[in-house]
Amino acid sequence: MDRDIHHLVFHYLLKARELAISGQEHKAILQLGLSPEALPLLKRLPIAKLEELAQANVTCFAIRFPSQFWKDLAQEDATEPLPESLFMHLLGSAAMGGDDDDLTAQA
């Protein structure tokens, strides 16, 4: 078992559950990419079940950056702060439901 993957997945699930239980479902959806249907289920899962899922050592989430974000990022000077426009790609992608290459064509 890769301990780094295990810890990453476990803490992701813990944070997702914490946001769902605390009434911050919008953050769980936008920031962590959870579906609205997953939230009530996640609220009911005991921590031991989250640990069991993490022990599978498989990530349960995916990076949602659109292709245009990666292209723009590769063209930036690594010593400069990232421009706000790059973060707008991320917010737009999250709002549209994930990695959507057509999203950047609409902007």
DSSP file (Angstrom, degrees, kcal/mol; ACC not computed):
  #  RESIDUE AA STRUCTURE BP1 BP2  ACC     N-H-->O    O-->H-N    N-H-->O    O-->H-N    TCO  KAPPA ALPHA  PHI   PSI    X-CA   Y-CA   Z-CA
    1    1 A M              0   0    0      0, 0.0     2,-0.8     0, 0.0     3,-0.1   0.000 360.0 360.0 360.0 134.5    0.0    0.0    0.0
    2    2 A D     >  -     0   0    0      1,-0.2     4,-2.4    55,-0.1     5,-0.2  -0.766 360.0-158.3 -84.3 109.9    1.2    3.5   -0.9
    3    3 A R  H  > S+     0   0    0     -2,-0.8     4,-2.8     1,-0.2     5,-0.2   0.844  88.9  56.4 -61.4 -35.7    0.9    5.4    2.3
    4    4 A D  H  > S+     0   0    0      2,-0.2     4,-2.5     1,-0.2    -1,-0.2   0.936 110.1  43.9 -63.3 -45.4    0.9    8.8    0.5
    5    5 A I  H  > S+     0   0    0      2,-0.2     4,-2.8     1,-0.2     5,-0.3   0.923 113.3  52.7 -64.1 -43.8   -2.1    7.8   -1.6
    6    6 A H  H  X S+     0   0    0     -4,-2.4     4,-2.6     1,-0.2    -2,-0.2   0.938 112.8  43.3 -56.6 -49.8   -3.9    6.3    1.4
    7    7 A H  H  X S+     0   0    0     -4,-2.8     4,-2.6     2,-0.2     5,-0.3   0.901 113.3  52.3 -65.4 -41.1   -3.5    9.5    3.4
    8    8 A L  H  X S+     0   0    0     -4,-2.5     4,-2.0    -5,-0.2    -2,-0.2   0.942 114.0  42.1 -59.6 -49.5   -4.5   11.7    0.5
    9    9 A V  H  X S+     0   0    0     -4,-2.8     4,-2.6     2,-0.2     5,-0.2   0.919 114.6  50.8 -66.2 -44.4   -7.7    9.7   -0.1
   10   10 A F  H  X S+     0   0    0     -4,-2.6     4,-2.4    -5,-0.3    -2,-0.2   0.925 113.1  44.6 -61.4 -45.0   -8.6    9.4    3.6
   11   11 A H  H  X S+     0   0    0     -4,-2.6     4,-2.4     2,-0.2    -1,-0.2   0.846 111.3  54.0 -71.5 -32.2   -8.1   13.1    4.2
   12   12 A Y  H  X S+     0   0    0     -4,-2.0     4,-2.6    -5,-0.3    -2,-0.2   0.947 111.7  45.1 -61.1 -48.4  -10.0   14.0    1.1
   13   13 A L  H  X S+     0   0    0     -4,-2.6     4,-2.5     1,-0.2    -2,-0.2   0.887 112.2  51.8 -64.3 -39.6  -12.9   11.9    2.2
   14   14 A L  H  X S+     0   0    0     -4,-2.4     4,-2.7    -5,-0.2    -1,-0.2   0.931 111.9  46.1 -61.4 -45.4  -12.8   13.3    5.8
   15   15 A K  H  X S+     0   0    0     -4,-2.4     4,-2.6     2,-0.2     5,-0.2   0.913 112.1  50.9 -65.3 -41.6  -12.9   16.9    4.5
   16   16 A A  H  X S+     0   0    0     -4,-2.6     4,-2.2     2,-0.2    -1,-0.2   0.925 112.8  46.1 -60.7 -44.5  -15.7   16.0    2.1
   17   17 A R  H  X S+     0   0    0     -4,-2.5     4,-2.9     2,-0.2     5,-0.2   0.912 111.1  52.9 -64.0 -43.3  -17.7   14.5    5.0
   18   18 A E  H  X S+     0   0    0     -4,-2.7     4,-2.2     1,-0.2     6,-0.2   0.919 110.9  46.4 -59.3 -45.5  -16.9   17.4    7.3
   19   19 A L  H  <>S+     0   0    0     -4,-2.6     5,-2.4     2,-0.2     4,-0.2   0.905 113.5  49.1 -64.5 -41.0  -18.2   19.9    4.7
   20   20 A A  H ><5S+     0   0    0     -4,-2.2     3,-1.0    -5,-0.2     5,-0.2   0.925 114.2  44.5 -64.6 -44.9  -21.3   17.8    4.1
   21   21 A I  H 3<5S+     0   0    0     -4,-2.9    -1,-0.2     1,-0.2    -2,-0.2   0.851 109.7  55.8 -69.0 -35.1  -22.1   17.5    7.8
   22   22 A S  T 3<5S-     0   0    0     -4,-2.2    -1,-0.2    -5,-0.2    -2,-0.2   0.382 118.2-106.1 -83.5   6.4  -21.5   21.1    8.6
   23   23 A G  T < 5S+     0   0    0     -3,-1.0     3,-0.3    -4,-0.2    -3,-0.2   0.657  87.5 120.6  82.0  14.7  -23.9   22.4    6.0
   24   24 A Q    >>< +     0   0    0     -5,-2.4     4,-1.6    -6,-0.2     3,-1.0  -0.284  21.6 142.0-104.7  46.5  -21.3   23.6    3.5
   25   25 A E  H 3>  +     0   0    0      1,-0.3     4,-2.3    -5,-0.2     5,-0.2   0.846  65.6  62.7 -56.4 -36.6  -22.5   21.3    0.7
   26   26 A H  H 3> S+     0   0    0     -3,-0.3     4,-2.7     1,-0.2     5,-0.3   0.869 104.1  48.2 -59.3 -36.6  -21.7   24.0   -1.8
   27   27 A K  H <>>S+     0   0    0     -3,-1.0     4,-2.4     2,-0.2     5,-1.0   0.889 109.0  52.7 -70.5 -38.7  -18.0   23.9   -0.9
   28   28 A A  H  X5S+     0   0    0     -4,-1.6     6,-2.0     3,-0.2     4,-0.5   0.879 115.3  42.3 -63.0 -36.5  -18.0   20.1   -1.2
   29   29 A I  H  X5S+     0   0    0     -4,-2.3     4,-0.9     4,-0.2    -2,-0.2   0.953 123.9  33.9 -74.2 -51.4  -19.5   20.4   -4.6
   30   30 A L  H  <5S+     0   0    0     -4,-2.7    -3,-0.2    -5,-0.2    -2,-0.2   0.940 128.4  32.4 -73.5 -49.2  -17.4   23.3   -5.9
   31   31 A Q  H  <5S+     0   0    0     -4,-2.4    -3,-0.2    -5,-0.3    -1,-0.1   0.850 131.7  28.3 -81.4 -34.7  -14.1   22.7   -4.2
   32   32 A L  H  <<S-     0   0    0     -5,-1.0    -3,-0.2    -4,-0.5    -2,-0.2   0.531  98.8-122.8-108.5  -7.4  -14.0   18.9   -4.0
   33   33 A G     <  +     0   0    0     -4,-0.9    -4,-0.2    -6,-0.3     2,-0.1   0.717  51.2 159.3  77.4  20.3  -16.1   18.0   -7.0
   34   34 A L        -     0   0    0     -6,-2.0    -1,-0.2    -9,-0.1    -2,-0.1  -0.463  40.7-120.0 -75.2 149.0  -18.7   15.9   -5.2
   35   35 A S    >>  -     0   0    0     -2,-0.1     3,-1.0     1,-0.1     4,-0.9  -0.601  20.1-120.2 -82.7 150.1  -22.0   15.3   -6.8
   36   36 A P  T 34 S+     0   0    0      0, 0.0     3,-0.4     0, 0.0    -1,-0.1   0.830 114.5  59.0 -58.2 -30.3  -25.1   16.6   -5.0
   37   37 A E  T 3> S+     0   0    0      1,-0.2     4,-0.6     2,-0.1    -3,-0.0   0.788 101.1  55.1 -69.2 -27.0  -26.3   13.0   -4.9
   38   38 A A  H <> S+     0   0    0     -3,-1.0     4,-2.7     1,-0.2    -1,-0.2   0.765  90.5  76.3 -77.0 -25.1  -23.2   11.8   -3.0
   39   39 A L  H  X S+     0   0    0     -4,-0.9     4,-2.1    -3,-0.4    -1,-0.2   0.907  93.4  45.3 -60.0 -49.9  -23.6   14.3   -0.1
   40   40 A P  H  > S+     0   0    0      0, 0.0     4,-0.9     0, 0.0    -1,-0.2   0.868 116.0  49.0 -64.0 -32.0  -26.4   12.7    1.9
   41   41 A L  H >X S+     0   0    0     -4,-0.6     4,-0.8     1,-0.2     3,-0.6   0.918 109.7  50.7 -69.5 -43.3  -24.7    9.3    1.6
   42   42 A L  H >< S+     0   0    0     -4,-2.7     3,-0.6     1,-0.2    -1,-0.2   0.858 103.5  59.9 -63.8 -35.8  -21.4   10.7    2.7
   43   43 A K  H 3< S+     0   0    0     -4,-2.1    -1,-0.2     1,-0.2    -2,-0.2   0.840 107.3  46.7 -59.7 -33.6  -23.0   12.3    5.7
   44   44 A R  H << S+     0   0    0     -4,-0.9    -1,-0.2    -3,-0.6    -2,-0.2   0.620  87.3 103.9 -87.6 -13.8  -24.1    8.9    6.9
   45   45 A L  S << S-     0   0    0     -4,-0.8     2,-0.1    -3,-0.6    -3,-0.0  -0.515  70.1-129.7 -73.0 131.1  -20.8    7.0    6.4
   46   46 A P    >>  -     0   0    0      0, 0.0     4,-1.5     0, 0.0     3,-1.0  -0.422  23.0-111.7 -73.3 156.3  -18.9    6.3    9.6
   47   47 A I  H 3> S+     0   0    0      1,-0.3     4,-2.4     2,-0.2     5,-0.2   0.844 117.4  62.4 -57.5 -35.1  -15.2    7.3    9.7
   48   48 A A  H 3> S+     0   0    0      1,-0.2     4,-1.9     2,-0.2    -1,-0.3   0.860 102.4  50.5 -60.2 -34.8  -14.3    3.6    9.8
   49   49 A K  H <> S+     0   0    0     -3,-1.0     4,-2.3     2,-0.2    -1,-0.2   0.865 108.0  52.2 -71.5 -36.0  -15.9    3.2    6.3
   50   50 A L  H  X S+     0   0    0     -4,-1.5     4,-2.4     2,-0.2    -2,-0.2   0.910 109.3  50.3 -63.3 -41.4  -13.9    6.1    5.0
   51   51 A E  H  X S+     0   0    0     -4,-2.4     4,-1.9     2,-0.2    -2,-0.2   0.905 108.8  51.9 -62.0 -42.1  -10.8    4.5    6.3
   52   52 A E  H  X S+     0   0    0     -4,-1.9     4,-0.5     1,-0.2    -2,-0.2   0.907 109.8  49.0 -62.3 -42.2  -11.8    1.2    4.6
   53   53 A L  H >< S+     0   0    0     -4,-2.3     3,-1.2     1,-0.2     5,-0.4   0.909 110.1  51.3 -62.7 -41.8  -12.3    3.1    1.3
   54   54 A A  H >< S+     0   0    0     -4,-2.4     3,-1.9     1,-0.3    -1,-0.2   0.834 100.0  63.8 -65.5 -31.9   -8.9    4.8    1.6
   55   55 A Q  H 3< S+     0   0    0     -4,-1.9    -1,-0.3     1,-0.3    -2,-0.2   0.678  83.6  75.8 -67.9 -15.8   -7.2    1.4    2.2
   56   56 A A  T << S-     0   0    0     -3,-1.2    -1,-0.3    -4,-0.5    -2,-0.2   0.707  97.6-141.2 -65.9 -17.4   -8.3    0.4   -1.3
   57   57 A N    <   +     0   0    0     -3,-1.9     2,-0.4    -4,-0.2    -2,-0.1   0.830  59.4 121.7  61.7  35.4   -5.4    2.7   -2.3
   58   58 A V        -     0   0    0     -5,-0.4    -1,-0.2    -4,-0.1    -2,-0.1  -0.996  67.3-114.6-127.2 132.2   -7.2    4.1   -5.3
   59   59 A T        -     0   0    0     -2,-0.4   -53,-0.0     1,-0.1   -54,-0.0  -0.378  17.9-160.0 -66.8 145.1   -7.9    7.8   -5.7
   60   60 A C        +     0   0    0     -2,-0.1     2,-0.3     2,-0.0    -1,-0.1   0.063  69.5  52.8-113.1  21.8  -11.6    8.7   -5.5
   61   61 A F        -     0   0    0    -27,-0.0     2,-0.3     2,-0.0   -28,-0.1  -0.959  66.3-144.2-150.1 164.4  -11.3   12.1   -7.2
   62   62 A A        -     0   0    0     -2,-0.3     2,-0.3   -29,-0.1    -2,-0.0  -0.960  29.5-101.9-133.6 150.0   -9.8   13.5  -10.4
   63   63 A I        -     0   0    0     -2,-0.3    36,-0.2     1,-0.1    -2,-0.0  -0.552  30.1-161.9 -69.0 132.7   -8.1   16.8  -11.3
   64   64 A R        +     0   0    0     -2,-0.3    36,-0.3    34,-0.1    -1,-0.1   0.109  38.3 135.4-108.2  20.8  -10.7   19.0  -13.1
   65   65 A F        -     0   0    0     34,-0.1    34,-0.1     1,-0.1    25,-0.1  -0.546  54.5-125.5 -72.5 129.2   -8.4   21.5  -14.8
   66   66 A P    >>  -     0   0    0      0, 0.0     4,-1.4     0, 0.0     3,-0.7  -0.327  23.4-109.0 -69.3 158.8   -9.5   22.1  -18.3
   67   67 A S  H 3> S+     0   0    0      1,-0.3     4,-2.1     2,-0.2     5,-0.2   0.868 118.3  58.5 -56.5 -39.1   -6.9   21.6  -21.1
   68   68 A Q  H 3> S+     0   0    0      1,-0.2     4,-2.8     2,-0.2    -1,-0.3   0.856 100.2  57.4 -62.9 -34.0   -6.7   25.4  -21.7
   69   69 A F  H <> S+     0   0    0     -3,-0.7     4,-2.8     2,-0.2    -1,-0.2   0.943 107.7  46.9 -59.0 -47.7   -5.7   25.9  -18.1
   70   70 A W  H  X S+     0   0    0     -4,-1.4     4,-2.2     2,-0.2    -2,-0.2   0.890 112.7  50.0 -62.5 -39.8   -2.7   23.6  -18.5
   71   71 A K  H  X S+     0   0    0     -4,-2.1     4,-0.9     2,-0.2    -2,-0.2   0.934 113.6  44.9 -63.8 -46.6   -1.8   25.4  -21.8
   72   72 A D  H >X S+     0   0    0     -4,-2.8     3,-0.6     1,-0.2     4,-0.6   0.900 112.4  52.3 -63.9 -41.2   -2.0   28.8  -20.1
   73   73 A L  H >< S+     0   0    0     -4,-2.8     3,-1.1     1,-0.2    -1,-0.2   0.890 105.0  54.8 -63.1 -39.9   -0.1   27.6  -17.1
   74   74 A A  H 3< S+     0   0    0     -4,-2.2    -1,-0.2     1,-0.2    -2,-0.2   0.743 107.0  52.2 -66.4 -22.8    2.7   26.3  -19.3
   75   75 A Q  H << S+     0   0    0     -4,-0.9    -1,-0.2    -3,-0.6    -2,-0.2   0.542  91.2  98.8 -90.6  -7.5    3.1   29.7  -20.9
   76   76 A E  S << S-     0   0    0     -3,-1.1     2,-0.5    -4,-0.6     6,-0.1  -0.449  84.3-105.7 -81.2 152.9    3.4   31.6  -17.6
   77   77 A D    >   -     0   0    0      1,-0.1     3,-1.7    -2,-0.1    -1,-0.1  -0.676  26.1-140.8 -74.3 123.2    6.7   32.7  -16.0
   78   78 A A  T 3  S+     0   0    0     -2,-0.5    -1,-0.1     1,-0.3     4,-0.1   0.693  98.8  56.5 -63.3 -19.5    7.2   30.4  -13.1
   79   79 A T  T 3  S+     0   0    0      2,-0.1    -1,-0.3     0, 0.0    -2,-0.0   0.615  95.4  79.7 -88.7 -11.7    8.6   33.2  -10.9
   80   80 A E  S <  S-     0   0    0     -3,-1.7    -4,-0.0     1,-0.1     2,-0.0  -0.659  90.5-101.9 -94.7 149.9    5.4   35.3  -11.3
   81   81 A P        -     0   0    0      0, 0.0    -4,-0.1     0, 0.0    -1,-0.1  -0.358  49.6 -94.5 -62.6 150.2    2.2   34.8   -9.4
   82   82 A L        -     0   0    0      1,-0.1    -9,-0.0    -4,-0.1     2,-0.0  -0.456  44.1-113.7 -67.9 135.9   -0.5   33.1  -11.4
   83   83 A P    >>  -     0   0    0      0, 0.0     3,-1.2     0, 0.0     4,-0.9  -0.341  19.4-117.0 -70.8 153.8   -2.9   35.5  -13.1
   84   84 A E  H 3> S+     0   0    0      1,-0.3     4,-1.7     2,-0.2     3,-0.3   0.800 110.1  69.4 -59.6 -30.0   -6.5   35.7  -12.0
   85   85 A S  H 3> S+     0   0    0      1,-0.2     4,-1.3     2,-0.2    -1,-0.3   0.841  94.3  55.8 -61.5 -32.6   -7.6   34.6  -15.5
   86   86 A L  H <> S+     0   0    0     -3,-1.2     4,-1.3     1,-0.2    -1,-0.2   0.903 106.8  49.2 -65.6 -39.5   -6.2   31.1  -14.8
   87   87 A F  H  X S+     0   0    0     -4,-0.9     4,-2.4    -3,-0.3    -1,-0.2   0.807 103.2  61.0 -70.2 -28.0   -8.3   30.7  -11.7
   88   88 A M  H  X S+     0   0    0     -4,-1.7     4,-2.6     1,-0.2    -1,-0.2   0.867 100.0  55.7 -65.4 -34.8  -11.3   31.8  -13.6
   89   89 A H  H  X S+     0   0    0     -4,-1.3     4,-2.4    -3,-0.2    -1,-0.2   0.923 108.6  48.4 -58.8 -43.8  -10.8   28.8  -15.9
   90   90 A L  H  X S+     0   0    0     -4,-1.3     4,-2.6     2,-0.2    -2,-0.2   0.932 112.1  46.7 -64.5 -46.7  -10.9   26.6  -12.7
   91   91 A L  H  X S+     0   0    0     -4,-2.4     4,-2.5     1,-0.2    -1,-0.2   0.911 113.6  49.1 -62.9 -42.0  -14.0   28.2  -11.3
   92   92 A G  H  X S+     0   0    0     -4,-2.6     4,-1.7     2,-0.2    -1,-0.2   0.901 111.3  49.5 -63.6 -40.7  -15.8   27.9  -14.7
   93   93 A S  H  X>S+     0   0    0     -4,-2.4     5,-3.2    -5,-0.2     4,-0.7   0.918 111.9  48.0 -64.5 -44.0  -14.8   24.3  -15.1
   94   94 A A  H ><5S+     0   0    0     -4,-2.6     3,-0.7     1,-0.2    -2,-0.2   0.907 111.6  50.2 -64.3 -41.4  -16.0   23.4  -11.6
   95   95 A A  H 3<5S+     0   0    0     -4,-2.5    -1,-0.2     1,-0.2    -2,-0.2   0.820 111.5  48.8 -66.9 -30.1  -19.3   25.2  -12.2
   96   96 A M  H 3<5S-     0   0    0     -4,-1.7    -1,-0.2    -5,-0.2    -2,-0.2   0.508 126.5 -96.9 -89.8  -5.1  -19.8   23.4  -15.5
   97   97 A G  T <<5S-     0   0    0     -3,-0.7     2,-0.3    -4,-0.7    -3,-0.2   0.728  71.7 -48.9 102.0  22.6  -19.1   20.0  -14.0
   98   98 A G  S   <S+     0   0    0     -5,-3.2     2,-1.1    -8,-0.1    -2,-0.2  -0.859 102.2   7.5 128.8-157.6  -15.5   19.2  -14.6
   99   99 A D        +     0   0    0     -2,-0.3     2,-0.6   -36,-0.2   -34,-0.1  -0.546  64.8 165.7 -72.9 100.1  -12.8   19.1  -17.3
  100  100 A D    >>  -     0   0    0     -2,-1.1     3,-1.2   -36,-0.3     4,-0.6  -0.899  22.8-172.8-125.1 101.4  -14.6   20.7  -20.2
  101  101 A D  H 3> S+     0   0    0     -2,-0.6     4,-0.6     1,-0.3     3,-0.5   0.781  86.8  61.0 -64.5 -27.0  -12.4   21.7  -23.1
  102  102 A D  H 3> S+     0   0    0      1,-0.2     4,-1.2     2,-0.2     3,-0.3   0.728  88.6  74.2 -71.5 -20.7  -15.4   23.4  -24.8
  103  103 A L  H X> S+     0   0    0     -3,-1.2     4,-1.0     1,-0.2     3,-0.6   0.904  93.9  50.1 -58.9 -43.0  -15.7   25.7  -21.8
  104  104 A T  H 3< S+     0   0    0     -4,-0.6    -1,-0.2    -3,-0.5    -2,-0.2   0.801 105.0  57.6 -69.8 -27.0  -12.6   27.7  -22.8
  105  105 A A  H 3< S+     0   0    0     -4,-0.6    -1,-0.3    -3,-0.3    -2,-0.2   0.790 105.9  51.4 -70.9 -26.2  -13.9   28.1  -26.3
  106  106 A Q  H <<        0   0    0     -4,-1.2    -1,-0.2    -3,-0.6    -2,-0.2   0.750 360.0 360.0 -79.6 -24.9  -17.0   29.8  -24.9
  107  107 A A     <        0   0    0     -4,-1.0    -1,-0.2    -3,-0.1    -2,-0.1   0.478 360.0 360.0 -72.6 360.0  -15.1   32.3  -22.8
